[in-house]
Amino acid sequence: MAGVAISIHNLSQENETRLHEAGINWLRAGIHGFDQEKAFFGEKQPETFFQTREKIVELRKKGFQIMGLTPTPKGIPAAAGAPGSPEYFENYRKMCAFLGQAFKGVIDYWQVANEVDIWIFRDKLTLDQSAAFLKAGLRGLKEADRNLKVGINITLFPSKPGEVDGNTDQHEGVFIAKSIYQDPDLEVDYIGFDSYPGTWREGGAESWHEYLDALHEMTGKPIIIQEFGYSSAGDMMTAEEAASGVYPCEIKKWKFSWHGAHTPEVQADFITESYRIFAQKPYVIGATYFCWQDHQKCWQCGKPDCPVETAWGLVDRANNLKPSYYALQTSLATDFKGRL
């Protein structure tokens, strides 16, 4: 599953062609236009929801598959009920069952929520409540169609307290993964994993060996890397700045790097080496690069000159191809020849 995280509702014909030429056949996206409250109360969805469905039908005809994302606790409206209440979990189950049914035969793989091991995404839920939330979503999808392939994703693994934003001594990633994948009553098909070694945490492409082998051993499931990437911009913190614990957005610098820099060239090399390692792991059945295009501004701080959330793309803000695009294209054509 050679994928990329992308907004599909406004995907141009030019970029569809570029995706095909790169060898990318999976698109990971949320459901644009989905009205959660209408799903709770059995009301008709807005027209944009049906337009999104039709867009996905068209993309399937063109040879793309979709990795669908269900809503995350951070985005659940008040109408769902008090966070962590029985009503809240039941509404989430119903919502996911609705999505599974609405896209039956159109979306075959689903990821329930996103990185709820990180506090910013699980919002007001405790870790126990987050696990219950995920279980409600997984069960809802399977109730819609037992043939759907479902899983969750984590990012705080292996546990290295303090290294990544939101990672504390609670070992959140391990807790969430064990809650889901060691529950004998829960039907799950894969484990999703997100990681950014060399940017958000210490290490680099070589870190994949440790991460993936340990995660597969712990869960016993095939792995889909739902997000990976390397920022192509940003200066490095000084030793004093790194020791202070300052957040990258505050000074627009990175604490970690691979090969000492964040440049388009190092980004391309990171992709090449990462795919080479993925190809060695028979239990890795997919990898989704984050993301297709550089963002106009950082979603965390809102600044256009902050590298934290703006320089991950395979194409730049002006839609020009970056070296990373060609590195990914070459990797898929060589390391995965005959497997796509």
Disulfide bonds with the S-S distance in Angstrom:
none
